[in-house]
Amino acid sequence: MSKPIYVGTAPNGRLQIICYTEKQVDTVHEIFIGKGNYPVDYEEWDEGKDKKYIITYSIGKREEVGLC
């Protein structure tokens, strides 16, 4: 059984999501992109059973976050 996904706020009103499996990352990404939000940062921490994927999303339009 995998750990639950953590959702918190980051600076500038962004949302920070911590996932523990690649499947969780894919699911979160699909949901957030589908709602019009865009990833602005991605990090992988630790290895093995302690590995975490940290994704930060900007809420709003792509132009507002300066992505190409």
C-alpha positions as a LaTeX table, in Angstrom:
\begin{tabular}{lrrr}
\hline
Residue & $x$ (\AA) & $y$ (\AA) & $z$ (\AA) \\
\hline
Met1 & 0.00 & 0.00 & 0.00 \\
Ser2 & 1.39 & 3.41 & $-0.95$ \\
Lys3 & 1.49 & 6.47 & 1.26 \\
Pro4 & $-1.15$ & 9.19 & 0.77 \\
Ile5 & $-0.40$ & 12.22 & $-1.38$ \\
Tyr6 & 0.43 & 15.40 & 0.55 \\
Val7 & $-0.90$ & 18.75 & $-0.69$ \\
Gly8 & 0.34 & 22.04 & 0.74 \\
Thr9 & 0.70 & 25.66 & $-0.24$ \\
Ala10 & 3.95 & 27.14 & $-1.44$ \\
Pro11 & 4.99 & 30.79 & $-1.84$ \\
Asn12 & 3.03 & 32.94 & $-4.31$ \\
Gly13 & $-0.14$ & 30.88 & $-3.86$ \\
Arg14 & 1.27 & 27.84 & $-5.61$ \\
Leu15 & 0.40 & 24.30 & $-4.60$ \\
Gln16 & 3.07 & 21.82 & $-3.67$ \\
Ile17 & 2.27 & 18.12 & $-4.04$ \\
Ile18 & 4.37 & 15.32 & $-2.55$ \\
Cys19 & 3.89 & 11.90 & $-4.13$ \\
Tyr20 & 5.52 & 8.61 & $-3.23$ \\
Thr21 & 5.13 & 6.66 & $-6.48$ \\
Glu22 & 5.38 & 7.46 & $-10.18$ \\
Lys23 & 1.75 & 6.35 & $-10.55$ \\
Gln24 & 0.71 & 9.04 & $-8.04$ \\
Val25 & 2.74 & 11.62 & $-9.99$ \\
Asp26 & 1.02 & 10.66 & $-13.25$ \\
Thr27 & $-2.45$ & 10.81 & $-11.67$ \\
Val28 & $-1.85$ & 14.19 & $-10.00$ \\
His29 & $-0.34$ & 15.62 & $-13.19$ \\
Glu30 & $-3.29$ & 14.47 & $-15.28$ \\
Ile31 & $-5.79$ & 16.01 & $-12.83$ \\
Phe32 & $-3.99$ & 19.33 & $-12.36$ \\
Ile33 & $-3.20$ & 19.88 & $-16.06$ \\
Gly34 & $-6.81$ & 18.96 & $-16.89$ \\
Lys35 & $-8.00$ & 21.74 & $-14.57$ \\
Gly36 & $-5.81$ & 24.37 & $-16.27$ \\
Asn37 & $-2.89$ & 24.41 & $-13.83$ \\
Tyr38 & 0.76 & 24.15 & $-14.81$ \\
Pro39 & 3.81 & 22.56 & $-13.18$ \\
Val40 & 6.56 & 25.06 & $-12.36$ \\
Asp41 & 8.96 & 22.86 & $-10.39$ \\
Tyr42 & 9.76 & 19.16 & $-10.00$ \\
Glu43 & 12.18 & 17.46 & $-7.61$ \\
Glu44 & 13.01 & 13.88 & $-6.67$ \\
Trp45 & 14.24 & 13.29 & $-3.11$ \\
Asp46 & 15.84 & 10.23 & $-1.57$ \\
Glu47 & 16.04 & 6.74 & $-3.07$ \\
Gly48 & 14.37 & 3.37 & $-2.68$ \\
Lys49 & 11.40 & 3.11 & $-0.33$ \\
Asp50 & 11.99 & 6.67 & 0.94 \\
Lys51 & 11.82 & 8.27 & $-2.53$ \\
Lys52 & 9.55 & 11.30 & $-2.88$ \\
Tyr53 & 8.43 & 13.31 & $-5.90$ \\
Ile54 & 7.73 & 16.98 & $-5.19$ \\
Ile55 & 5.78 & 18.89 & $-7.83$ \\
Thr56 & 4.82 & 22.55 & $-7.57$ \\
Tyr57 & 1.89 & 23.82 & $-9.63$ \\
Ser58 & 0.89 & 27.36 & $-10.48$ \\
Ile59 & $-2.84$ & 27.85 & $-10.41$ \\
Gly60 & $-4.03$ & 29.68 & $-13.50$ \\
Lys61 & $-3.09$ & 30.30 & $-17.09$ \\
Arg62 & 0.24 & 29.37 & $-18.63$ \\
Glu63 & 0.99 & 33.03 & $-19.50$ \\
Glu64 & 0.76 & 33.96 & $-15.80$ \\
Val65 & 3.63 & 31.66 & $-14.85$ \\
Gly66 & 5.94 & 32.62 & $-17.70$ \\
Leu67 & 6.21 & 29.22 & $-19.35$ \\
Cys68 & 6.83 & 28.92 & $-23.09$ \\
\hline
\end{tabular}
